[in-house]
Amino acid sequence: MGDVAAAVGVSKTTISRYLHGEYGYMSDETKARIEAAIKELGYRPNRMAQGLKSTVSNMVGVTIADIGNPFSSQMLKGIQQELRARDIQLLVSDSNNDPAIERANIEALLDAQVDGLIVNTVGGNDAYLTAYCTGGEPKPMVMLDRFVRPLVCDCVATNNHEATVEMLDHVAAQGFSHVVFVTRSDRGVSTRSIRREAVERYLAGRGTSGGGASADGVLGDGTSGDVSLDEGALSGEVLVYDGGVDDLRARLAAVVGERGVGRVCLFANNEESMRDVMEAMSELDGERGHVGVCAFADERWARYSGEGITCLDQQPVLMGRTVAKALLARTYDGGDDEASVAEAIAVDGVVVAARNDGHLLCEVPAQLHIHASTRL
């Protein structure tokens, strides 16, 4: 910093103010000279050292449930785009789908003096996250994709309910007689819970589901749907599986076998379940003529899977950009009120879907892409 100050002919205090974005008493000419000297000398400030001397570190921490998931990497890409434009450093931690690791990640990021947190929770940490957000004066936190209900901080997610209904409307319009929503356990995972609830309400609203959810989270008996009360209407069920593909294969075979000549559509909750469904379907070749498939999935690979899989693309890069904008508004732009955060995220179809005690749920619209898998 002393070398930069000497090259420009100003004090180190002036250089420090420039690096922290404090331009109140600085001319445009001085800013330009400092910028040129920094580039010429190759000066790179030490973020950790800055954090020790300042209340602002210009660092943001993010903890990701599973960094090996391609969906997660796309969200990170969006976060990085927004933070890089503001010269904010991003610190990333992977929770490996373990609640204990997630808690340790958050504590480590706070120890590193980050200015704010983005949490893509693994689930199972609702009490911890609620205590953090409601205790004392915590650093700003925004949750990504999955969130605590009721809201304890700002959250960015897919419009899960509306998107699920849109897919079910498409399945019904295509003439399928029965839909099977395939998911792993939704315990502690808001995205799975909301999608499952949307399926159950959709079927119940049409008078076709034949009752509520059973103890294991399945409408009906878990292997075959109840008979539709209205001839020609869409019936359906929720199939929750925690075993491997062999377990899923047997249960899907039972569903398809019982449906006979009826047209069945398998609706996978996410890409992981979609892969399991496709592997299990390899044993159902003789039934494929009346079995359709669809999923929440990245359209970039779904369209090249076989003849193409109908999917709801969640726009993960836009989700990442949106969560970064929300955190920037709260952390650096004085966004203590809902209006300023809502204004920051209100682009590309993103809307504020819910509010609770000053916190916002911002929803990114999923995009329906129709391919051959539902055009039987």
C-alpha positions as CSV (number, residue, x, y, z in Angstrom):
1,M,0.0,0.0,0.0
2,G,2.9,2.3,0.7
3,D,4.3,1.7,-2.8
4,V,1.0,2.6,-4.4
5,A,0.7,5.7,-2.2
6,A,4.2,6.8,-3.2
7,A,3.5,6.2,-6.9
8,V,0.4,8.3,-6.8
9,G,1.7,11.0,-4.4
10,V,-1.0,10.6,-1.8
11,S,-1.2,9.1,1.8
12,K,-1.7,5.5,2.7
13,T,-5.0,6.6,4.3
14,T,-6.2,7.8,0.9
15,I,-5.3,4.4,-0.6
16,S,-7.1,2.6,2.2
17,R,-10.2,4.7,1.6
18,Y,-10.1,3.9,-2.1
19,L,-9.8,0.2,-1.4
20,H,-12.8,0.3,0.9
21,G,-14.9,2.3,-1.5
22,E,-14.9,5.5,0.5
23,Y,-14.8,8.1,-2.3
24,G,-16.6,10.9,-0.5
25,Y,-13.7,13.4,-0.6
26,M,-11.8,11.9,-3.5
27,S,-11.7,13.4,-7.0
28,D,-12.2,11.3,-10.1
29,E,-8.7,12.1,-11.2
30,T,-7.2,10.8,-8.0
31,K,-9.3,7.6,-8.2
32,A,-8.1,7.1,-11.8
33,R,-4.5,7.5,-10.8
34,I,-4.8,5.1,-7.9
35,E,-6.5,2.5,-10.1
36,A,-3.7,2.9,-12.7
37,A,-1.0,2.5,-10.1
38,I,-2.5,-0.6,-8.6
39,K,-2.6,-2.2,-12.0
40,E,0.9,-1.2,-12.9
41,L,2.4,-2.4,-9.6
42,G,0.3,-5.5,-9.5
43,Y,-0.9,-4.7,-6.0
44,R,-3.4,-7.1,-4.4
45,P,-4.8,-6.2,-1.0
46,N,-4.8,-8.9,1.8
47,R,-8.5,-9.5,2.5
48,M,-7.9,-11.1,5.9
49,A,-5.6,-8.2,7.0
50,Q,-8.3,-5.7,5.8
51,G,-10.9,-7.5,7.9
52,L,-8.8,-7.1,11.0
53,K,-8.6,-3.4,10.6
54,S,-12.1,-2.7,9.3
55,T,-15.6,-3.7,10.2
56,V,-16.1,-4.7,6.5
57,S,-14.0,-7.6,5.1
58,N,-15.5,-7.5,1.6
59,M,-15.9,-11.3,1.9
60,V,-19.0,-13.4,1.7
61,G,-19.3,-17.0,2.8
62,V,-21.5,-19.7,1.2
63,T,-22.0,-23.3,2.4
64,I,-23.4,-25.7,-0.2
65,A,-25.2,-28.9,0.6
66,D,-23.5,-31.0,-2.0
67,I,-20.9,-29.3,-4.2
68,G,-20.7,-32.4,-6.4
69,N,-24.2,-31.7,-7.6
70,P,-24.1,-29.9,-11.0
71,F,-27.1,-27.9,-9.9
72,S,-25.0,-26.5,-7.0
73,S,-22.1,-25.6,-9.3
74,Q,-24.5,-23.6,-11.5
75,M,-25.8,-21.7,-8.5
76,L,-22.3,-20.9,-7.4
77,K,-21.6,-19.6,-10.9
78,G,-24.4,-17.1,-10.6
79,I,-23.3,-16.0,-7.1
80,Q,-19.8,-15.4,-8.3
81,Q,-21.0,-13.3,-11.3
82,E,-22.7,-10.8,-9.0
83,L,-19.9,-10.7,-6.3
84,R,-17.1,-10.4,-8.8
85,A,-18.8,-7.3,-10.3
86,R,-18.7,-5.7,-6.8
87,D,-15.1,-6.9,-6.0
88,I,-16.4,-9.1,-3.2
89,Q,-14.4,-12.3,-2.4
90,L,-16.4,-15.5,-2.2
91,L,-15.5,-18.3,0.4
92,V,-17.1,-21.6,-0.4
93,S,-17.6,-24.6,1.9
94,D,-19.1,-28.0,1.1
95,S,-21.4,-29.7,3.7
96,N,-21.4,-33.1,2.0
97,N,-25.1,-33.5,2.9
98,D,-24.2,-33.6,6.6
99,P,-25.9,-31.2,9.1
100,A,-23.0,-31.3,11.5
101,I,-20.5,-30.3,8.8
102,E,-22.9,-27.5,7.7
103,R,-22.9,-26.1,11.3
104,A,-19.1,-26.3,11.4
105,N,-18.9,-24.6,8.0
106,I,-21.0,-21.6,9.2
107,E,-18.9,-21.2,12.3
108,A,-15.7,-21.3,10.3
109,L,-16.9,-18.8,7.8
110,L,-17.9,-16.4,10.6
111,D,-14.5,-16.9,12.2
112,A,-13.0,-15.8,8.8
113,Q,-14.9,-12.5,9.3
114,V,-17.2,-12.8,6.3
115,D,-19.7,-9.9,6.0
116,G,-22.6,-12.2,5.2
117,L,-23.7,-15.8,4.6
118,I,-25.5,-17.7,1.9
119,V,-26.7,-21.1,3.1
120,N,-27.9,-23.9,0.8
121,T,-28.9,-26.1,3.7
122,V,-28.7,-29.9,3.8
123,G,-31.8,-30.0,6.0
124,G,-32.0,-31.0,9.6
125,N,-30.6,-27.7,10.9
126,D,-33.8,-25.7,11.3
127,A,-33.3,-25.1,15.0
128,Y,-29.7,-24.1,14.6
129,L,-30.4,-21.7,11.7
130,T,-33.4,-20.2,13.5
131,A,-31.3,-19.6,16.6
132,Y,-28.6,-17.9,14.6
133,C,-31.0,-15.6,12.7
134,T,-33.0,-14.6,15.8
135,G,-30.2,-14.3,18.3
136,G,-28.3,-11.0,19.0
137,E,-27.1,-9.2,15.9
138,P,-26.1,-11.9,13.4
139,K,-24.3,-11.2,10.2
140,P,-26.9,-11.1,7.3
141,M,-27.9,-14.5,6.0
142,V,-29.9,-15.5,2.9
143,M,-30.9,-19.1,2.3
144,L,-30.7,-20.6,-1.2
145,D,-33.0,-23.3,-2.8
146,R,-34.0,-24.8,0.6
147,F,-35.2,-22.8,3.6
148,V,-36.7,-22.8,7.0
149,R,-40.5,-22.5,7.4
150,P,-41.6,-20.0,8.7
151,L,-39.1,-17.6,7.3
152,V,-36.3,-16.5,9.6
153,C,-34.3,-14.7,7.0
154,D,-34.5,-13.8,3.3
155,C,-34.7,-16.9,1.0
156,V,-34.3,-17.5,-2.7
157,A,-36.0,-20.6,-4.2
158,T,-37.8,-22.0,-7.3
159,N,-41.5,-21.3,-7.6
160,N,-41.9,-25.0,-6.6
161,H,-45.7,-25.1,-6.1
162,E,-46.6,-23.3,-9.3
163,A,-44.0,-25.2,-11.3
164,T,-45.3,-28.6,-10.0
165,V,-48.9,-27.6,-10.9
166,E,-47.8,-26.5,-14.4
167,M,-46.1,-29.9,-15.0
168,L,-49.2,-31.8,-13.7
169,D,-51.4,-29.8,-16.0
170,H,-49.2,-30.8,-18.9
171,V,-49.3,-34.4,-17.9
172,A,-53.1,-34.4,-17.7
173,A,-53.4,-32.5,-21.1
174,Q,-51.2,-35.2,-22.7
175,G,-53.8,-37.9,-21.8
176,F,-52.0,-39.7,-19.1
177,S,-54.3,-41.5,-16.7
178,H,-52.0,-41.8,-13.7
179,V,-49.0,-39.8,-12.4
180,V,-46.4,-41.1,-9.9
181,F,-44.3,-38.4,-8.1
182,V,-41.0,-40.1,-7.3
183,T,-38.9,-38.6,-4.5
184,R,-36.6,-39.4,-1.7
185,S,-37.6,-38.6,1.8
186,D,-38.6,-34.9,2.2
187,R,-37.8,-34.7,5.9
188,G,-36.1,-31.4,6.6
189,V,-35.9,-30.5,2.9
190,S,-38.3,-27.7,2.0
191,T,-38.1,-28.1,-1.8
192,R,-39.2,-31.8,-1.7
193,S,-41.9,-31.0,0.9
194,I,-43.4,-28.2,-1.1
195,R,-43.4,-30.2,-4.4
196,R,-45.0,-33.2,-2.7
197,E,-47.7,-31.0,-1.0
198,A,-48.4,-29.5,-4.4
199,V,-48.9,-32.9,-6.0
200,E,-51.2,-34.0,-3.1
201,R,-53.3,-30.9,-3.2
202,Y,-53.6,-31.1,-7.0
203,L,-54.9,-34.6,-6.9
204,A,-57.1,-34.0,-3.9
205,G,-58.6,-30.9,-5.6
206,R,-59.6,-33.0,-8.6
207,G,-61.1,-35.6,-6.4
208,T,-58.8,-38.3,-7.7
209,S,-56.3,-39.2,-4.9
210,G,-58.6,-41.2,-2.7
211,G,-57.4,-39.9,0.7
212,G,-54.5,-38.3,2.5
213,A,-50.9,-39.2,2.9
214,S,-50.1,-42.4,4.7
215,A,-47.4,-42.7,7.4
216,D,-44.6,-43.3,4.9
217,G,-45.6,-40.3,2.9
218,V,-47.4,-42.1,0.0
219,L,-50.8,-41.5,-1.4
220,G,-52.5,-44.8,-1.6
221,D,-50.4,-47.9,-0.9
222,G,-47.1,-46.7,-2.3
223,T,-47.1,-49.0,-5.3
224,S,-50.3,-48.3,-7.1
225,G,-52.6,-45.3,-7.2
226,D,-56.2,-45.2,-6.2
227,V,-58.9,-45.4,-8.9
228,S,-59.9,-42.0,-10.2
229,L,-63.3,-40.9,-9.0
230,D,-63.9,-39.1,-12.3
231,E,-63.7,-41.1,-15.5
232,G,-60.9,-39.7,-17.7
233,A,-59.4,-37.6,-14.9
234,L,-55.8,-37.9,-13.7
235,S,-55.2,-40.1,-10.7
236,G,-51.9,-40.3,-8.9
237,E,-49.7,-41.0,-5.9
238,V,-46.4,-40.0,-4.2
239,L,-43.8,-42.7,-4.1
240,V,-41.1,-42.1,-1.5
241,Y,-38.1,-44.3,-1.7
242,D,-35.0,-44.4,0.6
243,G,-33.5,-47.6,-0.7
244,G,-31.5,-48.1,-3.9
245,V,-32.5,-48.5,-7.5
246,D,-33.5,-52.1,-7.0
247,D,-36.2,-51.1,-4.5
248,L,-37.4,-48.4,-6.8
249,R,-37.4,-50.8,-9.8
250,A,-39.7,-53.2,-8.0
251,R,-42.1,-50.6,-6.9
252,L,-42.3,-48.9,-10.3
253,A,-42.9,-52.3,-11.9
254,A,-45.8,-52.9,-9.6
255,V,-47.4,-49.5,-10.4
256,V,-47.0,-49.9,-14.1
257,G,-48.2,-53.5,-14.0
258,E,-51.4,-52.7,-12.1
259,R,-52.2,-49.8,-14.4
260,G,-52.4,-52.2,-17.4
261,V,-53.2,-50.3,-20.5
262,G,-53.5,-47.0,-18.7
263,R,-50.9,-44.3,-19.5
264,V,-48.6,-43.7,-16.5
265,C,-46.2,-40.8,-16.1
266,L,-43.3,-40.9,-13.7
267,F,-42.6,-37.4,-12.3
268,A,-39.1,-37.2,-10.7
269,N,-38.5,-34.7,-7.9
270,N,-35.0,-33.8,-9.1
271,E,-32.1,-35.0,-11.2
272,E,-30.9,-37.6,-8.7
273,S,-34.4,-39.2,-8.7
274,M,-34.5,-38.8,-12.5
275,R,-31.4,-40.8,-12.9
276,D,-32.7,-43.5,-10.6
277,V,-36.0,-43.6,-12.5
278,M,-34.2,-44.0,-15.8
279,E,-32.1,-46.8,-14.5
280,A,-35.1,-48.5,-13.0
281,M,-37.0,-48.1,-16.3
282,S,-34.5,-50.2,-18.1
283,E,-36.4,-53.2,-16.6
284,L,-39.7,-52.0,-18.0
285,D,-38.9,-52.0,-21.7
286,G,-42.1,-53.9,-22.5
287,E,-44.1,-51.2,-20.8
288,R,-42.5,-48.1,-22.2
289,G,-45.2,-47.7,-24.8
290,H,-47.5,-46.2,-22.1
291,V,-45.1,-44.9,-19.6
292,G,-43.9,-41.2,-19.7
293,V,-41.3,-39.5,-17.7
294,C,-40.7,-35.9,-16.6
295,A,-38.7,-34.1,-13.9
296,F,-37.2,-31.1,-12.3
297,A,-34.0,-31.1,-14.2
298,D,-31.4,-29.1,-16.2
299,E,-32.8,-28.7,-19.7
300,R,-29.3,-28.8,-21.1
301,W,-28.9,-32.5,-20.4
302,A,-32.6,-33.5,-20.3
303,R,-33.1,-32.7,-24.0
304,Y,-30.2,-35.0,-25.0
305,S,-31.4,-37.9,-22.8
306,G,-32.8,-40.4,-25.2
307,E,-35.3,-38.5,-27.4
308,G,-35.5,-35.8,-24.7
309,I,-37.1,-35.7,-21.2
310,T,-39.8,-33.1,-20.4
311,C,-38.4,-31.0,-17.6
312,L,-38.8,-28.0,-15.4
313,D,-35.5,-26.1,-15.5
314,Q,-34.9,-24.2,-12.3
315,Q,-32.5,-21.6,-13.8
316,P,-29.8,-22.2,-11.1
317,V,-27.5,-19.5,-12.4
318,L,-30.3,-16.9,-12.0
319,M,-31.0,-18.3,-8.6
320,G,-27.4,-17.7,-7.7
321,R,-27.4,-14.2,-9.0
322,T,-30.6,-13.5,-7.2
323,V,-29.4,-14.7,-3.8
324,A,-26.2,-12.7,-4.2
325,K,-28.2,-9.6,-5.0
326,A,-30.4,-10.1,-1.9
327,L,-27.3,-10.5,0.3
328,L,-25.5,-7.5,-1.2
329,A,-28.6,-5.4,-0.6
330,R,-28.8,-6.4,3.1
331,T,-25.0,-6.4,3.8
332,Y,-23.5,-3.5,1.8
333,D,-26.4,-1.3,0.5
334,G,-28.2,-0.5,3.7
335,G,-31.1,-2.8,2.9
336,D,-32.8,-2.8,6.2
337,D,-36.3,-2.7,4.7
338,E,-38.2,-5.1,2.5
339,A,-38.6,-2.6,-0.3
340,S,-34.9,-2.2,-1.0
341,V,-34.3,-6.0,-1.2
342,A,-37.4,-6.5,-3.4
343,E,-36.2,-3.8,-5.8
344,A,-32.7,-5.4,-6.0
345,I,-34.1,-8.9,-7.0
346,A,-37.0,-7.8,-9.2
347,V,-35.5,-8.8,-12.6
348,D,-35.9,-11.8,-15.0
349,G,-39.3,-12.8,-13.6
350,V,-38.1,-13.1,-10.0
351,V,-40.9,-12.2,-7.6
352,V,-41.5,-11.8,-3.9
353,A,-43.8,-14.7,-3.1
354,A,-44.1,-14.4,0.7
355,R,-43.1,-12.2,3.6
356,N,-42.7,-12.9,7.3
357,D,-41.5,-10.5,10.0
358,G,-39.5,-8.4,7.5
359,H,-38.0,-11.4,5.6
360,L,-38.7,-12.2,2.0
361,L,-39.2,-15.4,0.0
362,C,-38.0,-14.6,-3.5
363,E,-39.0,-17.1,-6.2
364,V,-37.3,-17.7,-9.5
365,P,-39.6,-19.1,-12.2
366,A,-38.9,-22.7,-13.4
367,Q,-39.2,-23.0,-17.2
368,L,-41.2,-25.9,-18.7
369,H,-39.5,-27.6,-21.6
370,I,-41.6,-30.2,-23.4
371,H,-39.8,-33.2,-25.1
372,A,-40.6,-36.6,-26.5
373,S,-40.8,-38.3,-23.0
374,T,-44.4,-37.0,-22.5
375,R,-45.5,-37.2,-26.1
376,L,-46.3,-40.9,-26.2
